[in-house]
Amino acid sequence: MTSTETDSWRPLTNVEGLPLIGGRGLVRLRLRGEQGILWEVYYPAGVRSPEHQHRHDSYIYLLSGSLVGTVGGVPAQLGPGQTLIHPTGVPHTVMAVTDSRWLEFKSPPEDGWH
């Protein structure tokens, strides 16, 4: 794996082709390997994703802030240092209760943010 920690933040306005609700986030690539890709994501308070699903697993590690959402219709809540998985094909939502920043590892890897 190679580090890309100097990659710039990019605007994040949609997920899986659906617009974010309540504003926009930011995303930047941290690492890429053959088996996965690691993104750093930021949502300001109140920004949320619509219900969506992926063609990959997404592993979430919350660095700061507070997130709430659903995974397969079950409520979920994360605080700093907590983790969660969005399994392949399972509908889920994410909302930042406070300004929130997390690492999101996606496997298998993909080239863009989806």
N, C-alpha and C positions, 0 to 999 in steps of 0.2 A: 504494500500500500504506500501511496505517496501522500504527503500532507499538502493541503491547499488552504491552510489557515489564513492566508493573506487575501483570499478571494473576497471581493466586495459584496456587501449586502445588496440584494435585488428586491424590488417590490414584489409582494405576494398578494395577488388580487383574486385568485380563484384556486380551487382544488378540484381535480377531476373534471375540469371544464365548467364547474359551477362557481358563481361569484361568492366571495366571502361576504358576510353580513356585518354591518356596523363599522366598516372601514377596511383597512388593508393591513397586512403584516409585512414582515421582512424575512428573507431567507438567504443563507449563504452555504456554499459547499464547504465541508470541513475535510472529508476523506473519501476516497473512492478506491474500491478494490474489486476483484473478480466476483466475490460473493455478496457484496453489498455496498451501499453508499450512505454516508453520514452527513446529514444536513443540520444546521443550526437555525432555529426558527424563533421569531419574535412576533407576538401579537400584543397590541396595546389593549388595555382594559376594555371590555365590551365587544371586541371583535370575535366573531365565531364562524365556524364552517357550517355549511348546510350538511344534512345527512348525506354521506357518500361512502363508497367502498373502493378498495384498491385491488390490484392484481398481484400484490406482494404483502408480506408482513411488514408492519411498522412498529418498531420498538421505541418507546418514548421515555426519556429521562429528563425530568423537570429540573432546570438549574435555578430558576427564580420565579416568583409569582405564585399564582393559583389558577388551576384549570378545572373546569367541570365539563361534563359531556355525557355521552352514552356510548356503549359498545354492545351491539346486538340488542338495543332497547333497554339495557341495564344501566342505571346511573353510575357514573364514575367521577371521582374527585381526586386531584393530585396536588400535593404541596411540594416544596423544594426537596430534592433528594428521592422522590418517589418515582416509580416506574409503572408502565402500562404497555400492553400490546394491543394493536389493532390487527387482528388476524386477517389473512387473505379472504376477500369476499364478504366480510362481516360489516354491515352498515354501522357507521359511527359518526359522532359529532364532537367538536372541541370548541370551548369558549373560554376566553381569558377573563377571569373575575377581576384580576389586577394585571398590570403590565407583566407579561410572562415570557420567559425565554427557555427553550428546551433543545435537547439534542434528539434527533429522530433518525434511527438507523433503518434503512429499507433493504429488504432482501427478498428476491434477487434485485440487483441494482437496476437503476433506470437513469437515463441521461438528464431528464428534466424534472421539475417539481410537478407532481400529479396528485 
